[in-house]
Amino acid sequence: MRTVHVDLGAKSYDIEIERGILGRLGETIKMLLPKAEKAAVITDSHVGPLYAAVLQQTLENAGFAVTVLTFTAGEESKNLTTLGTLYDGLAEAGLTRSDMVIALGGGVTGDMGGLAAATFLRGIAFVQIPTSLLATVDSSVGGKVAIDLSSGKNLVGAFYQPKAVFIDPDLLQTLPVRYLHDGLAEVIKYGCIRDKGLFEKLEKLEDDTDLLVHADEIIEICCTIKARIVERDEFDTGERMLLNFGHTLGHAVEKTFHFDTYSHGEGVGIGMVLLTRRSEALGLTEPGTADKIECLLRKFNLPSTVQMGQEDFLKATALDKKKRGSQLTLILLKTIGESFLQKVKFSDLPAFLPEE
């Protein structure tokens, strides 16, 4: 087992990474939350049929009364309507403040399950069991939980830390190839902002099989980077913003195409390349950096460009969460492995956007 500790005082927790751990979690969770009697497993229509029964069985063997709440898979379900349905399910299951929510799935499931736990009965215990590469290396760690509004992504949410994160890399075997690559875009992001060695390790991967063989190590590296950043900036007011490299433009791409054309990771990949090309042109980034990112993205069939104009990007970024008043914080690279925050007046943002 690989363990990454997230040190947040009374809110500290462990990320445990081990192949085959899913079927053995009942007793582990019982020791973690000994007062809990009921567990609500929140999952989606893709992951539930694959893994919910295994989790339910190990939880019931440990003495929990288990309710499985399943919503339709996809970003389009990450909304107030679905959240309301989950609240109703938690109430019908009779959960009390000593019980728990377990999010079993990818980033959408973790975000919605976490927000439901953060707000139902003003907060109940929450455990993350991510099943996608994106969720294992990024969204399951750090306590950001949210839903989307029609006006933008993740605009309603909270900071709510889980009691634990349990990662079983074997679950990645059933990921569709597109979504394995989707998560890899976030892994590439970690290499870009903080770890040149990780970036070079990814460049040496031969194929998807090689990626899955090294998944344990890659996940541990990414979780460790994120844990250390979150420890220093839990509420995303400074250093933690670095984790959003590529996201400002990436979210704009997702939103412009109504969340049904580009996945989150695909949008982030596009955002990393487009922004880095502009920061190179402005003399802020080492020349050739964008080409290196684009080459790695293309190696795993990830897009690096999109048909959007500056006005599309400006409209879509108007409600970006990193905007403070008339300023927006962009995350830029000096070179691979070294990043920094750049405050930009919204009126000056076009200089950092792709040219028409």
C-alpha positions in Angstrom: 0.0 0.0 0.0 1.1 3.5 -0.8 -0.1 6.2 1.7 -0.1 9.9 1.3 -1.1 11.9 4.4 -2.9 15.2 4.1 -2.0 17.3 7.2 -4.8 19.7 7.9 -4.9 19.5 11.7 -8.3 18.2 12.9 -9.3 17.7 9.2 -6.3 15.5 8.3 -6.8 12.3 6.4 -4.9 9.6 4.5 -5.0 8.8 0.8 -4.5 5.0 0.5 -3.5 3.5 -2.8 -3.6 -0.2 -3.2 -4.7 -2.6 -6.0 -7.7 -4.7 -5.0 -8.5 -2.5 -2.0 -12.2 -2.0 -3.0 -13.3 -5.5 -1.9 -11.7 -5.1 1.5 -12.9 -1.6 2.6 -15.7 -2.5 4.9 -13.7 -3.2 8.0 -11.3 -0.3 7.2 -14.1 2.2 7.0 -15.7 0.7 10.2 -12.5 1.5 12.1 -12.3 4.9 10.5 -15.9 5.8 11.4 -16.9 3.4 14.3 -20.1 5.4 15.2 -21.6 5.2 11.7 -24.4 2.7 11.2 -25.6 3.6 7.7 -23.7 4.3 4.5 -25.1 6.0 1.4 -23.1 5.1 -1.7 -23.5 7.7 -4.4 -22.5 6.6 -7.8 -23.4 7.0 -11.5 -25.0 4.8 -14.1 -21.6 3.8 -15.6 -19.7 3.0 -12.4 -22.6 1.6 -10.3 -23.2 -1.5 -12.4 -19.5 -2.3 -12.3 -18.5 -1.8 -8.7 -21.4 -0.8 -6.4 -22.3 -4.4 -5.5 -18.7 -5.2 -4.5 -18.6 -2.1 -2.2 -22.0 -2.8 -0.8 -21.1 -6.3 0.1 -17.9 -5.4 2.0 -19.8 -2.6 3.8 -22.7 -4.9 4.8 -20.2 -7.6 5.9 -18.8 -4.9 8.3 -22.3 -4.2 9.7 -23.4 -1.2 7.8 -26.9 -0.7 6.4 -26.2 0.4 2.8 -28.2 2.5 0.4 -27.0 2.9 -3.2 -28.0 6.2 -4.9 -27.4 6.2 -8.7 -27.6 9.2 -11.0 -27.2 9.4 -14.8 -23.6 9.6 -15.7 -22.2 12.8 -17.2 -21.3 16.4 -16.5 -24.8 17.4 -17.5 -26.1 15.7 -14.4 -23.9 17.8 -12.1 -26.7 20.3 -11.3 -29.2 21.4 -8.7 -31.9 19.0 -9.9 -29.7 15.9 -9.4 -28.4 17.2 -6.1 -32.0 17.6 -4.9 -32.7 14.0 -5.8 -29.6 12.9 -3.8 -30.8 14.9 -0.8 -34.2 13.1 -1.0 -32.4 9.7 -1.2 -30.3 10.5 1.9 -33.4 11.5 3.8 -35.3 8.4 2.7 -32.4 6.3 3.8 -32.7 7.8 7.3 -29.1 9.0 7.5 -28.1 10.8 10.7 -25.2 13.1 11.5 -23.2 10.1 12.7 -23.5 8.3 9.3 -21.7 8.7 6.1 -21.7 9.3 2.4 -19.3 7.4 0.1 -18.7 8.8 -3.4 -17.9 5.9 -5.8 -17.0 7.2 -9.2 -15.2 9.9 -11.2 -14.9 13.6 -10.7 -18.6 14.4 -11.1 -19.6 11.8 -8.5 -17.0 13.0 -6.1 -18.1 16.6 -6.5 -21.8 16.0 -6.1 -21.4 13.3 -3.4 -19.1 15.7 -1.5 -21.4 18.6 -1.8 -24.4 16.5 -0.6 -22.4 15.4 2.4 -21.2 18.9 3.2 -24.7 20.2 3.3 -27.1 17.4 4.3 -27.9 17.8 8.0 -25.3 20.6 7.8 -22.6 18.1 7.2 -22.0 14.4 7.6 -18.9 12.2 7.1 -17.7 11.7 3.5 -15.3 9.1 2.0 -14.0 9.3 -1.6 -13.4 6.2 -3.7 -12.4 7.6 -7.1 -12.7 5.3 -10.1 -11.3 7.5 -12.9 -7.7 8.6 -13.4 -8.8 12.2 -13.3 -10.5 11.7 -9.9 -7.6 9.7 -8.4 -4.9 12.2 -9.2 -6.9 15.4 -8.7 -10.5 15.9 -7.8 -10.8 13.4 -5.0 -8.1 15.1 -3.0 -8.3 18.5 -1.4 -12.0 18.9 -0.4 -13.3 21.0 -3.3 -16.9 19.9 -3.9 -19.4 21.6 -6.3 -22.1 21.6 -8.9 -22.5 23.5 -12.1 -24.9 26.3 -13.0 -26.1 27.1 -16.5 -23.9 30.2 -16.3 -20.7 28.3 -15.4 -18.8 25.3 -14.0 -18.5 24.6 -10.3 -20.1 27.9 -9.3 -22.0 26.4 -6.3 -19.8 24.5 -3.9 -17.8 24.3 -0.7 -14.5 23.2 0.8 -15.3 20.0 2.6 -12.5 17.5 3.3 -13.2 13.7 3.2 -12.4 11.4 6.1 -10.3 9.3 3.7 -9.6 8.7 0.0 -9.2 5.0 -1.1 -7.7 4.5 -4.5 -7.8 1.1 -6.2 -5.7 1.4 -9.5 -7.3 -1.8 -10.7 -10.5 0.1 -11.3 -8.8 2.0 -14.1 -8.9 -1.1 -16.2 -12.5 -0.6 -17.1 -12.1 3.1 -18.0 -12.9 3.8 -21.7 -9.7 4.9 -23.4 -10.9 8.4 -23.9 -11.4 8.9 -20.2 -8.1 7.3 -19.3 -6.5 9.9 -21.5 -8.8 12.5 -20.1 -7.3 11.9 -16.6 -3.8 11.9 -18.1 -4.3 15.6 -19.1 -4.4 16.4 -15.3 -1.3 14.2 -14.7 0.5 16.2 -17.4 -0.6 19.4 -15.6 1.2 18.3 -12.4 4.3 17.7 -14.4 4.0 21.2 -16.0 3.4 23.1 -12.8 5.7 21.3 -10.3 7.5 18.2 -11.4 9.7 18.1 -14.5 10.7 14.5 -13.7 7.1 13.4 -13.8 6.7 15.1 -17.2 9.7 13.3 -18.5 8.4 10.0 -17.1 5.2 10.5 -19.1 7.2 11.2 -22.3 8.8 7.8 -21.9 5.6 5.8 -21.5 5.1 3.5 -24.5 1.3 3.2 -24.5 -1.8 2.9 -22.4 -0.7 -0.5 -21.1 2.5 1.0 -19.8 0.5 3.8 -18.3 -1.6 1.4 -16.3 1.4 -0.6 -15.2 2.9 2.6 -13.7 -0.5 3.9 -12.4 0.3 3.4 -8.7 3.5 5.4 -8.8 2.0 8.2 -11.0 -1.1 8.5 -8.7 1.1 8.7 -5.6 3.3 11.5 -7.2 0.3 13.6 -8.2 -1.5 13.1 -4.9 1.7 14.0 -3.0 2.1 17.2 -5.0 -1.6 18.2 -4.4 -1.5 17.3 -0.7 1.5 19.5 0.0 -0.1 22.4 -1.9 -3.5 22.0 -0.1 -1.8 21.8 3.3 -0.3 25.3 2.6 -3.4 26.8 1.0 -6.6 24.8 1.8 -9.0 27.5 0.7 -7.5 28.3 -2.7 -6.4 31.9 -2.1 -2.8 31.6 -3.3 -0.6 28.7 -4.2 -3.4 26.3 -4.7 -4.5 28.2 -7.7 -1.5 26.7 -9.5 -3.5 23.5 -9.7 -5.8 25.3 -12.1 -3.2 25.6 -14.9 -5.1 25.2 -18.1 -8.4 25.3 -16.4 -9.5 28.9 -17.1 -9.4 28.4 -20.9 -10.3 24.7 -20.5 -13.5 25.5 -18.6 -14.3 28.1 -21.3 -14.0 25.4 -23.9 -16.3 23.0 -22.0 -18.9 25.7 -21.4 -18.8 27.0 -25.0 -19.5 23.5 -26.3 -22.2 22.9 -23.7 -20.2 20.2 -21.8 -21.0 17.6 -24.4 -18.1 17.9 -27.0 -15.0 18.1 -24.9 -14.3 16.3 -21.6 -12.8 18.1 -18.7 -9.3 16.8 -19.4 -9.5 17.5 -23.1 -10.5 21.1 -22.2 -7.6 21.4 -19.8 -5.1 20.1 -22.4 -6.3 22.7 -24.9 -6.1 25.4 -22.2 -2.6 24.5 -21.3 -1.3 24.7 -24.8 -3.2 27.8 -25.9 -2.3 29.8 -22.8 1.4 28.7 -22.9 1.7 29.7 -26.6 0.5 33.2 -25.7 2.8 33.5 -22.6 5.7 32.4 -24.8 4.8 35.2 -27.2 4.7 37.7 -24.3 8.2 36.6 -23.2 7.0 35.0 -19.9 7.6 31.4 -20.8 10.6 29.5 -22.2 10.3 29.1 -25.9 9.3 25.6 -27.0 7.3 24.8 -23.8 4.0 24.7 -25.5 5.3 22.4 -28.2 6.5 20.0 -25.5 3.0 20.0 -23.9 1.3 19.6 -27.3 3.5 16.7 -28.3 2.7 14.8 -25.1 -1.0 15.5 -25.5 -1.0 14.2 -29.0 0.9 11.1 -28.0 -2.3 10.1 -26.1 -4.8 11.4 -28.7 -5.7 14.5 -26.7 -6.7 17.7 -28.5 -4.5 20.8 -28.3 -6.5 23.4 -30.2 -10.1 24.4 -30.7 -12.2 26.5 -33.0 -13.1 29.4 -30.7 -12.5 33.2 -31.0 -11.4 35.6 -28.3 -15.0 36.8 -27.7 -16.0 33.2 -27.0 -13.2 32.9 -24.4 -14.0 36.3 -22.8 -17.7 35.5 -22.5 -17.0 32.1 -21.0 -14.4 33.3 -18.5 -16.5 36.2 -17.1 -17.6 34.2 -14.1 -14.3 32.3 -13.5 -13.8 31.6 -9.8 -10.3 33.0 -9.9 -11.6 36.4 -10.8 -11.5 39.0 -8.1 -13.3 42.3 -9.0 -11.8 43.3 -12.3 -8.8 41.1 -12.0 -8.3 37.5 -13.0 -5.4 35.2 -11.8 -3.8 33.2 -14.6 -1.5 30.3 -14.0 1.6 30.5 -16.3 4.8 28.5 -16.7 8.3 29.7 -16.7 9.3 26.3 -18.0 8.2 22.7 -17.6 8.1 22.1 -13.8 8.0 25.7 -12.8 4.8 27.8 -12.6 3.7 31.1 -11.2 0.5 33.2 -10.7 -0.1 36.2 -12.9 -2.7 38.7 -12.0 -4.3 40.3 -15.1 -6.9 43.0 -15.5 -9.9 41.5 -17.3 -9.6 44.3 -19.8 -6.0 43.0 -20.6 -7.0 39.4 -20.9 -7.2 39.3 -24.7 -3.4 39.5 -24.7 -3.3 36.0 -23.1 -6.0 34.6 -25.4 -5.5 32.9 -28.8 -5.4 35.4 -31.6 -8.3 35.6 -34.0 
